[in-house]
Amino acid sequence: MWLLLLTVAATYINAPAAFMRCEPNDRAHIESEGIYSERVRVIEEGKEWSFVTMTSSYPAWIKSSDLFENPNFLQDPEVRTLKVARKAAHLYEVTDTEWGPILTL
């Protein structure tokens, strides 16, 4: 009898807000939004874009740079604080935010 163990990497959002899009490009429709420290399951990983799913949304594309892997994140009792090193402001072409910003400062 063989026992096969699969380890699934714990992947989290590493941005204040990460747009989840229907296609892997910045102009595609925004399906949902992930927030910092939210766990995702990576279905397909790419250099610039990854196809992911969260428990609260449908599968969508997210920028790979907005993700990080850490099997002990939020589970290590020694970790008392988190440092957020990103600050961002989004500029939109129209008042409707479904299509995402045209520029992030």
N, CA and C atoms as an extended XYZ file, in Angstrom:
315
Properties=species:S:1:pos:R:3:atomname:S:1:resname:S:1:resid:I:1 pbc="F F F"
N         0.843       -1.166        0.000 N   MET     1
C         0.000        0.000        0.000 CA  MET     1
C         0.899        1.243        0.000 C   MET     1
N         0.607        2.175       -0.902 N   TRP     2
C         1.360        3.427       -1.009 CA  TRP     2
C         0.530        4.565       -0.466 C   TRP     2
N         1.199        5.459        0.193 N   LEU     3
C         0.539        6.639        0.717 CA  LEU     3
C         1.141        7.854        0.036 C   LEU     3
N         0.316        8.609       -0.618 N   LEU     4
C         0.765        9.799       -1.339 CA  LEU     4
C         0.339       11.033       -0.558 C   LEU     4
N         1.321       11.827       -0.156 N   LEU     5
C         1.034       13.057        0.572 CA  LEU     5
C         1.223       14.243       -0.352 C   LEU     5
N         0.225       15.064       -0.442 N   LEU     6
C         0.308       16.278       -1.242 CA  LEU     6
C         0.345       17.468       -0.309 C   LEU     6
N         1.296       18.329       -0.511 N   THR     7
C         1.331       19.555        0.272 CA  THR     7
C         0.871       20.706       -0.613 C   THR     7
N        -0.083       21.416       -0.138 N   VAL     8
C        -0.609       22.564       -0.870 CA  VAL     8
C        -0.027       23.808       -0.226 C   VAL     8
N         0.671       24.596       -1.015 N   ALA     9
C         1.289       25.805       -0.485 CA  ALA     9
C         0.208       26.769       -0.027 C   ALA     9
N         0.458       27.388        1.104 N   ALA    10
C        -0.457       28.405        1.610 CA  ALA    10
C        -0.118       29.718        0.911 C   ALA    10
N        -1.033       30.207        0.095 N   THR    11
C        -0.807       31.420       -0.681 CA  THR    11
C        -1.785       32.491       -0.220 C   THR    11
N        -1.259       33.710       -0.057 N   TYR    12
C        -2.050       34.811        0.478 CA  TYR    12
C        -1.914       36.053       -0.400 C   TYR    12
N        -2.883       36.956       -0.277 N   ILE    13
C        -2.831       38.252       -0.949 CA  ILE    13
C        -1.797       39.120       -0.226 C   ILE    13
N        -0.916       39.736       -0.996 N   ASN    14
C         0.137       40.579       -0.440 CA  ASN    14
C         0.017       42.007       -0.966 C   ASN    14
N        -1.184       42.516       -1.022 N   ALA    15
C        -1.446       43.879       -1.473 CA  ALA    15
C        -2.648       44.391       -0.676 C   ALA    15
N        -2.759       45.696       -0.487 N   PRO    16
C        -3.931       46.215        0.235 CA  PRO    16
C        -5.239       45.760       -0.401 C   PRO    16
N        -5.284       45.776       -1.728 N   ALA    17
C        -6.430       45.284       -2.489 CA  ALA    17
C        -5.909       44.751       -3.813 C   ALA    17
N        -6.297       43.546       -4.157 N   ALA    18
C        -5.839       42.911       -5.394 CA  ALA    18
C        -7.044       42.638       -6.276 C   ALA    18
N        -7.051       43.228       -7.461 N   PHE    19
C        -8.165       43.030       -8.380 CA  PHE    19
C        -8.136       41.627       -8.963 C   PHE    19
N        -9.283       40.981       -8.975 N   MET    20
C        -9.435       39.649       -9.558 CA  MET    20
C       -10.215       39.841      -10.856 C   MET    20
N        -9.573       39.532      -11.979 N   ARG    21
C       -10.124       39.866      -13.296 CA  ARG    21
C       -10.548       38.618      -14.079 C   ARG    21
N       -11.415       38.840      -15.071 N   CYS    22
C       -11.921       37.734      -15.891 CA  CYS    22
C       -10.892       37.260      -16.917 C   CYS    22
N        -9.910       38.095      -17.236 N   GLU    23
C        -8.829       37.747      -18.170 CA  GLU    23
C        -7.521       38.271      -17.601 C   GLU    23
N        -6.391       37.692      -17.986 N   PRO    24
C        -5.112       38.123      -17.433 CA  PRO    24
C        -4.547       39.387      -18.088 C   PRO    24
N        -5.240       40.512      -17.919 N   ASN    25
C        -4.715       41.803      -18.370 CA  ASN    25
C        -5.356       42.919      -17.550 C   ASN    25
N        -4.657       44.052      -17.483 N   ASP    26
C        -5.084       45.161      -16.632 CA  ASP    26
C        -6.367       45.848      -17.072 C   ASP    26
N        -6.800       45.658      -18.288 N   ARG    27
C        -8.012       46.315      -18.784 CA  ARG    27
C        -9.233       45.389      -18.738 C   ARG    27
N        -9.061       44.166      -18.274 N   ALA    28
C       -10.173       43.211      -18.213 CA  ALA    28
C       -11.121       43.568      -17.067 C   ALA    28
N       -12.332       43.117      -17.189 N   HIS    29
C       -13.381       43.355      -16.202 CA  HIS    29
C       -12.966       42.788      -14.845 C   HIS    29
N       -13.235       43.546      -13.779 N   ILE    30
C       -12.937       43.100      -12.424 CA  ILE    30
C       -14.090       42.244      -11.916 C   ILE    30
N       -13.782       40.994      -11.571 N   GLU    31
C       -14.796       40.065      -11.065 CA  GLU    31
C       -14.997       40.201       -9.558 C   GLU    31
N       -13.887       40.437       -8.866 N   SER    32
C       -13.922       40.518       -7.413 CA  SER    32
C       -12.656       41.224       -6.954 C   SER    32
N       -12.460       41.261       -5.651 N   GLU    33
C       -11.285       41.910       -5.104 CA  GLU    33
C       -10.830       41.141       -3.872 C   GLU    33
N        -9.533       40.876       -3.803 N   GLY    34
C        -8.966       40.229       -2.628 CA  GLY    34
C        -8.294       41.275       -1.767 C   GLY    34
N        -8.298       41.074       -0.467 N   ILE    35
C        -7.666       42.032        0.433 CA  ILE    35
C        -6.467       41.388        1.130 C   ILE    35
N        -5.617       42.222        1.677 N   TYR    36
C        -4.385       41.768        2.305 CA  TYR    36
C        -4.636       40.637        3.299 C   TYR    36
N        -3.828       39.620        3.221 N   SER    37
C        -3.802       38.434        4.084 CA  SER    37
C        -4.898       37.419        3.778 C   SER    37
N        -5.721       37.661        2.769 N   GLU    38
C        -6.759       36.699        2.399 CA  GLU    38
C        -6.115       35.508        1.691 C   GLU    38
N        -6.512       34.319        2.056 N   ARG    39
C        -5.931       33.108        1.478 CA  ARG    39
C        -6.594       32.783        0.139 C   ARG    39
N        -5.768       32.357       -0.822 N   VAL    40
C        -6.267       31.956       -2.134 CA  VAL    40
C        -5.719       30.572       -2.477 C   VAL    40
N        -6.382       29.913       -3.401 N   ARG    41
C        -5.886       28.645       -3.937 CA  ARG    41
C        -5.470       28.909       -5.375 C   ARG    41
N        -4.201       28.656       -5.670 N   VAL    42
C        -3.671       28.892       -7.008 CA  VAL    42
C        -3.997       27.690       -7.889 C   VAL    42
N        -4.700       27.948       -8.989 N   ILE    43
C        -5.051       26.904       -9.948 CA  ILE    43
C        -3.985       26.823      -11.029 C   ILE    43
N        -3.550       27.986      -11.501 N   GLU    44
C        -2.509       28.075      -12.535 CA  GLU    44
C        -1.609       29.258      -12.199 C   GLU    44
N        -0.304       28.999      -12.118 N   GLU    45
C         0.626       30.058      -11.754 CA  GLU    45
C         1.443       30.487      -12.956 C   GLU    45
N         1.502       31.789      -13.171 N   GLY    46
C         2.290       32.337      -14.264 CA  GLY    46
C         3.231       33.407      -13.753 C   GLY    46
N         4.116       33.869      -14.631 N   LYS    47
C         5.090       34.883      -14.235 CA  LYS    47
C         4.406       36.204      -13.889 C   LYS    47
N         3.462       36.650      -14.726 N   GLU    48
C         2.788       37.929      -14.488 CA  GLU    48
C         1.396       37.780      -13.875 C   GLU    48
N         0.666       36.723      -14.251 N   TRP    49
C        -0.703       36.519      -13.782 CA  TRP    49
C        -0.867       35.097      -13.272 C   TRP    49
N        -1.715       34.930      -12.261 N   SER    50
C        -2.057       33.606      -11.742 CA  SER    50
C        -3.574       33.477      -11.708 C   SER    50
N        -4.052       32.270      -11.984 N   PHE    51
C        -5.482       31.976      -11.945 CA  PHE    51
C        -5.763       31.382      -10.571 C   PHE    51
N        -6.609       32.061       -9.783 N   VAL    52
C        -6.830       31.665       -8.393 CA  VAL    52
C        -8.315       31.598       -8.078 C   VAL    52
N        -8.610       31.028       -6.930 N   THR    53
C        -9.965       31.047       -6.402 CA  THR    53
C        -9.885       31.287       -4.898 C   THR    53
N       -10.914       31.909       -4.366 N   MET    54
C       -11.051       32.110       -2.929 CA  MET    54
C       -12.377       31.489       -2.524 C   MET    54
N       -12.554       31.267       -1.247 N   THR    55
C       -13.816       30.682       -0.796 CA  THR    55
C       -14.993       31.616       -1.038 C   THR    55
N       -14.715       32.920       -1.125 N   SER    56
C       -15.805       33.887       -1.256 CA  SER    56
C       -16.086       34.322       -2.694 C   SER    56
N       -15.369       33.752       -3.681 N   SER    57
C       -15.576       34.225       -5.047 CA  SER    57
C       -15.301       33.144       -6.076 C   SER    57
N       -15.627       33.460       -7.307 N   TYR    58
C       -15.368       32.571       -8.423 CA  TYR    58
C       -13.894       32.630       -8.808 C   TYR    58
N       -13.406       31.650       -9.577 N   PRO    59
C       -12.014       31.726      -10.047 CA  PRO    59
C       -11.803       32.957      -10.913 C   PRO    59
N       -10.625       33.555      -10.787 N   ALA    60
C       -10.303       34.757      -11.547 CA  ALA    60
C        -8.793       34.905      -11.652 C   ALA    60
N        -8.368       35.838      -12.493 N   TRP    61
C        -6.949       36.131      -12.689 CA  TRP    61
C        -6.522       37.239      -11.755 C   TRP    61
N        -5.331       37.095      -11.176 N   ILE    62
C        -4.773       38.093      -10.275 CA  ILE    62
C        -3.291       38.248      -10.598 C   ILE    62
N        -2.746       39.433      -10.410 N   LYS    63
C        -1.320       39.638      -10.676 CA  LYS    63
C        -0.505       38.765       -9.723 C   LYS    63
N         0.444       38.040      -10.261 N   SER    64
C         1.281       37.156       -9.450 CA  SER    64
C         2.064       37.927       -8.395 C   SER    64
N         2.409       39.170       -8.695 N   SER    65
C         3.156       39.994       -7.737 CA  SER    65
C         2.321       40.354       -6.509 C   SER    65
N         0.996       40.174       -6.577 N   ASP    66
C         0.119       40.447       -5.445 CA  ASP    66
C        -0.067       39.228       -4.538 C   ASP    66
N         0.700       38.166       -4.794 N   LEU    67
C         0.593       36.931       -4.015 CA  LEU    67
C         1.904       36.600       -3.323 C   LEU    67
N         1.812       35.893       -2.209 N   PHE    68
C         3.015       35.336       -1.591 CA  PHE    68
C         2.658       34.032       -0.898 C   PHE    68
N         3.650       33.151       -0.801 N   GLU    69
C         3.460       31.850       -0.163 CA  GLU    69
C         4.159       31.837        1.181 C   GLU    69
N         3.461       31.338        2.176 N   ASN    70
C         4.038       31.148        3.493 CA  ASN    70
C         3.166       30.156        4.249 C   ASN    70
N         3.668       28.948        4.480 N   PRO    71
C         2.840       27.933        5.144 CA  PRO    71
C         2.495       28.276        6.588 C   PRO    71
N         3.243       29.181        7.220 N   ASN    72
C         3.007       29.509        8.628 CA  ASN    72
C         2.391       30.882        8.848 C   ASN    72
N         2.039       31.560        7.774 N   PHE    73
C         1.479       32.900        7.898 CA  PHE    73
C         0.199       32.863        8.719 C   PHE    73
N         0.097       33.769        9.666 N   LEU    74
C        -1.043       33.912       10.576 CA  LEU    74
C        -1.232       32.714       11.511 C   LEU    74
N        -0.293       31.773       11.520 N   GLN    75
C        -0.394       30.616       12.404 CA  GLN    75
C         0.755       30.561       13.394 C   GLN    75
N         1.787       31.358       13.176 N   ASP    76
C         2.968       31.371       14.022 CA  ASP    76
C         2.695       32.232       15.255 C   ASP    76
N         2.695       31.646       16.468 N   PRO    77
C         2.396       32.430       17.665 CA  PRO    77
C         3.454       33.485       17.980 C   PRO    77
N         4.632       33.380       17.375 N   GLU    78
C         5.684       34.357       17.594 CA  GLU    78
C         5.461       35.637       16.791 C   GLU    78
N         4.634       35.563       15.773 N   VAL    79
C         4.367       36.744       14.950 CA  VAL    79
C         3.277       37.564       15.626 C   VAL    79
N         3.644       38.749       16.071 N   ARG    80
C         2.705       39.616       16.776 CA  ARG    80
C         2.254       40.800       15.934 C   ARG    80
N         3.083       41.204       14.986 N   THR    81
C         2.740       42.360       14.163 CA  THR    81
C         3.028       42.061       12.702 C   THR    81
N         2.371       42.806       11.854 N   LEU    82
C         2.601       42.729       10.416 CA  LEU    82
C         2.950       44.118        9.934 C   LEU    82
N         3.864       44.213        8.990 N   LYS    83
C         4.248       45.497        8.416 CA  LYS    83
C         3.734       45.565        6.986 C   LYS    83
N         2.920       46.556        6.705 N   VAL    84
C         2.424       46.785        5.359 CA  VAL    84
C         3.301       47.857        4.733 C   VAL    84
N         3.995       47.478        3.665 N   ALA    85
C         4.952       48.387        3.045 CA  ALA    85
C         4.425       49.023        1.769 C   ALA    85
N         3.161       48.847        1.481 N   ARG    86
C         2.594       49.405        0.255 CA  ARG    86
C         1.529       50.432        0.584 C   ARG    86
N         1.601       51.529       -0.114 N   LYS    87
C         0.537       52.530       -0.065 CA  LYS    87
C         0.187       52.830       -1.509 C   LYS    87
N        -1.076       52.931       -1.803 N   ALA    88
C        -1.471       53.127       -3.199 CA  ALA    88
C        -2.714       54.000       -3.290 C   ALA    88
N        -2.810       54.715       -4.391 N   ALA    89
C        -4.003       55.477       -4.737 CA  ALA    89
C        -4.333       55.142       -6.180 C   ALA    89
N        -5.594       54.839       -6.456 N   HIS    90
C        -6.020       54.460       -7.793 CA  HIS    90
C        -6.731       55.618       -8.487 C   HIS    90
N        -6.429       55.815       -9.772 N   LEU    91
C        -7.116       56.810      -10.589 CA  LEU    91
C        -7.984       56.077      -11.604 C   LEU    91
N        -9.242       56.493      -11.709 N   TYR    92
C       -10.185       55.829      -12.589 CA  TYR    92
C       -10.583       56.731      -13.751 C   TYR    92
N       -10.830       56.113      -14.892 N   GLU    93
C       -11.254       56.844      -16.086 CA  GLU    93
C       -12.721       57.248      -15.988 C   GLU    93
N       -13.526       56.413      -15.357 N   VAL    94
C       -14.957       56.661      -15.192 CA  VAL    94
C       -15.322       56.443      -13.726 C   VAL    94
N       -16.506       56.860      -13.339 N   THR    95
C       -16.903       56.706      -11.940 CA  THR    95
C       -17.189       55.251      -11.570 C   THR    95
N       -17.467       54.414      -12.531 N   ASP    96
C       -17.724       52.997      -12.292 CA  ASP    96
C       -16.392       52.273      -12.115 C   ASP    96
N       -16.185       51.612      -10.989 N   THR    97
C       -14.892       50.974      -10.702 CA  THR    97
C       -14.803       49.524      -11.181 C   THR    97
N       -15.788       49.025      -11.909 N   GLU    98
C       -15.744       47.633      -12.372 CA  GLU    98
C       -14.591       47.352      -13.322 C   GLU    98
N       -14.113       48.349      -14.032 N   TRP    99
C       -13.072       48.126      -15.028 CA  TRP    99
C       -11.679       48.410      -14.491 C   TRP    99
N       -11.594       48.867      -13.276 N   GLY   100
C       -10.304       49.075      -12.662 CA  GLY   100
C        -9.683       50.423      -12.964 C   GLY   100
N        -8.606       50.713      -12.270 N   PRO   101
C        -7.964       52.025      -12.431 CA  PRO   101
C        -7.167       52.119      -13.720 C   PRO   101
N        -7.000       53.354      -14.200 N   ILE   102
C        -6.126       53.566      -15.358 CA  ILE   102
C        -4.710       53.810      -14.902 C   ILE   102
N        -4.554       54.164      -13.613 N   LEU   103
C        -3.219       54.436      -13.083 CA  LEU   103
C        -3.248       54.234      -11.575 C   LEU   103
N        -2.186       53.638      -11.055 N   THR   104
C        -2.020       53.498       -9.612 CA  THR   104
C        -0.792       54.259       -9.179 C   THR   104
N        -0.957       55.155       -8.245 N   LEU   105
C         0.144       55.971       -7.727 CA  LEU   105
C         0.667       55.384       -6.430 C   LEU   105
